[in-house]
Amino acid sequence: MDHANKNRNSIGGGVRVLCAGIAIAAPLPAFAAEAESPERVETVVVYGTDMNKYVFDRSEAATGFDADTDELPRSVQVIPEQVILDQNAETLTDALRNAAGVTRAHGFGGAEDQFLIRGIANNHLFVDGNPVGARHRVDVSNIAQVEVVKGPASILHGQVSPGGIINVVTKKPRAQAATSVQFDMDEHGGRELTLDSTGRLGSDSLLYRTVVAAEDSETFREVNTADGTEATSVERLSISPSVTWMPTERDQVTFRVSFNDQELPIDRGTVALAGENGELGMADIPRQRRLGSEFDIRDSRDLLVQVDYDHDFDNGWSNRFKVGAFEKKFDDYQTRPAAGLDSSLNFNLGAVTANGMLVRTHDGNLDVTEKDLFISDSLSGTFGIGGVDNSLYVGANYYRRGVDHTDAFALTGAGVPGVYTFDVDIVDIRADEQPPLAAPKSQTAVSRNDEVTHEAGLSVQNLAQLTERLNLLAGLRYDYFEREVEQTAYYTALSPVTFMENAMPEKSEESDHNDNLSGQLGLLYEMVPGVSTYGAYSESFQPNYTDITAGVTSPENLDPEKARQVEFGVKSQFLDDRARLSLAWYDLERRNVAKAENLQLRLNGEEESRGVELEGSLQLVDGMNLIFSYARVDAEIVDDGEEARDNEGNTPFGVPEDSARVWGTYEFTAGSLRGLGLGAGAVYTGSRQGDDANNWTLPSYTVFDFAGWYYLPVSADSQIKLQAGVKNLTDEEYYPANLSAFRINVGEPRTVYASVRYEL
């Protein structure tokens, strides 16, 4: 594992790459862009797509310092920007289809980015190593790369989901001037314009970057309006400027702002329907049909401000200080599919009954404000002791999160003074036409939750090269968590559908705290040059606390969730890194898993997730790139926490047993077709259980994509890239995720798209 002998093909300082005789502004790995000074500018000539564009093997997300992922005894996958561009990925969800063991979750009707990692829902999203609320929706145009750390990552990131973490690395200023303008469109009315510009700002010590994206799109989903049936629309504006100042050779300060203004549809998708025999299956309705209304929108604005200060000491050690603030404000309205109506006019909360009658409630989140403050400082460097080379990380962080949230419903009298029920409407999902226009209903605040949490942690992690072939990664973290909450109930839930108005708002205040010590230990051994095997043990910790939702208060004193994982794997590189393959097997156990049921939290006693993940890449000839992944997950509810349930032995809902991804591209490097590129791929997701009781399933699906592009030279330093493609080539009808029998995401039909990108 001699670092100096590994062929990294690293390009520093901002590079103009000559690809098949055409000048291309090549994106840099984030670690190189930050580390290199403006003077370090090279010109290289490559043919086809440089391997660094498709395979990145360095990351900080698992260790806190820049590390070669091939030398770490755990599974880390990095998805670079070039893959996102070639696949025409529109969301973070699209990009993460390339990561083994990462599958889509419901995502609040498409308004949020949510995922399952190794069969477990993620509860945080990280941007440049810092946590932001799970409701933060990342603008893909500002992504330099996405890092996925599989398994418990508490050593560095604290109180996170044990399945793993997703860290989005944003684009940073570069010394080499480069600008691109891109316009995307598709056959359903998608329209997006993106600008990305970077370079020096008046002096060698000052760099800038600005990324702007504006979208005004229509989708394939339709809804009835006062003007007739119309396509659902998306409006979005993202502005992300950043400046890097390098006052000395050893100091670098980056100031970054990200502003997003979005109007996103909350599309709950389709529903499950009970047949005459009571068995549940997918409702047979047109996939363009929305069961909500045109008013089902989340209107949000968020602002992220961050300052990074890096200082390199004379001895080679580095100190990294980060401070940032994130604020998101939003309101939303939902015409929510909520129940079936049986022949006796009783609500069926399990699914729509065979008569096809769907009950819709009208509710929303009012005046929601989320405020995050994060501060971290770390010291990292290398040292030798007893003939052993070490890379050490010592860091501390603080994270404050505040959420003010009001739940509201459209209510009507229930026939008893002071008692109310949902003001609902009823539609027939079997009708030939789109559900009729649903006018918005007046909202009544039912409960409010004002919560502040404080997280603080201290981490120590060391990567020791015990011998030329043996690495040891060891880490320890102490976490402290404190929570203060004020809950106000204007109404008390008497049942899932009835509420009693309180004579006076009932207020309660709570405060609680937790602490925990987490550990990690792993060994990696290079058996022969290019082939290493590893074993690792890691732990995670996540508090569970009471909450109030729609007038329903969860029980107090929920025990914290704790998890531990054992992982073994093999990593290999052949043919000068042209062929790479990694295989991992893991066994992950969770205790005290929080579950939401009838708006109330409860605990499953124990869940397990065991699985195998395969990832690889090939570049056997110049111009060819192939990436692939496969995951098999065996998830099980070992203890459902209550004798009244019988979910033990079942599979948690939404977790596919098998999933796979393959994507390949080829760019012609000579002859009359020079500059032409072709790409094709497929995504497979196996069947998933629709609920923890395993009463019904979402069917498996395979989606095929195709793309082609051509680089058209304009001048010595500029070019136009013309790209077109087809997503879901076979027009597969599929359902990528669900939250319940009334919230099932509908996959996109065959979609033809095109883009024009001007680079100079």
Secondary structure, DSSP 8 states (H G I E B T S, - for coil): --GGGS------SSEEEEETTEEEEE---HHHHHHS-TT---EEEESS--HHHH---EESTTTSS-EEGGGSSS-EEEEEHHHHHHTT--SHHHHGGGSTTEEE--HHHHTS--EEETTEE---EEETTEEE-TT----GGGEEEEEEEES--HHHH-S--TTEEEEEEE----SS-EEEEEEEEETTS-EEEEEEEEEEEEETTEEEEEEEEEEEEEEEEEEEETTEEEEEEEEEEEEEEEEEEEEETTEEEEEEEEEEEEEEE---BB-EEE-TTS-EEE----TTB-SS-TT-EEEEEEEEEEEEEEEE-TTS-EEEEEEEEEEEEEEEEEEEEEEEE-TTS-EESSSB-TT-EEEEEEEEEEEEEEEEEEEEEEEEEEEEETTEEEEEEEEEEEEEEEEEEEEEE-EEE-SSTTEEEE--EEEETTSSS----------EEEEEEEEEEEEEEEEEEEEEE-SSSEEEEEEEEEEEEEEEEEEEEEEEESSSSEEEEEEEEEEEEEEEEEEEEEEEEEEEEEEETTEEEEEEEEEEEE-----EETTEE--S----EEEEEEEEEEEEEETTTTEEEEEEEEEEEEEEEEEEETTEEEEEEEEEEEEEEEEEEE--STTEEEEEEEEEEEEEEEE-S-TT---TT---TT--SEEEEEEEEEE--SGGGTTEEEEEEEEEE--EESSTT---EE--EEEEEEEEEEEEEEETTEEEEEEEEEESTT-------EEETTEE------EEEEEEEEE-
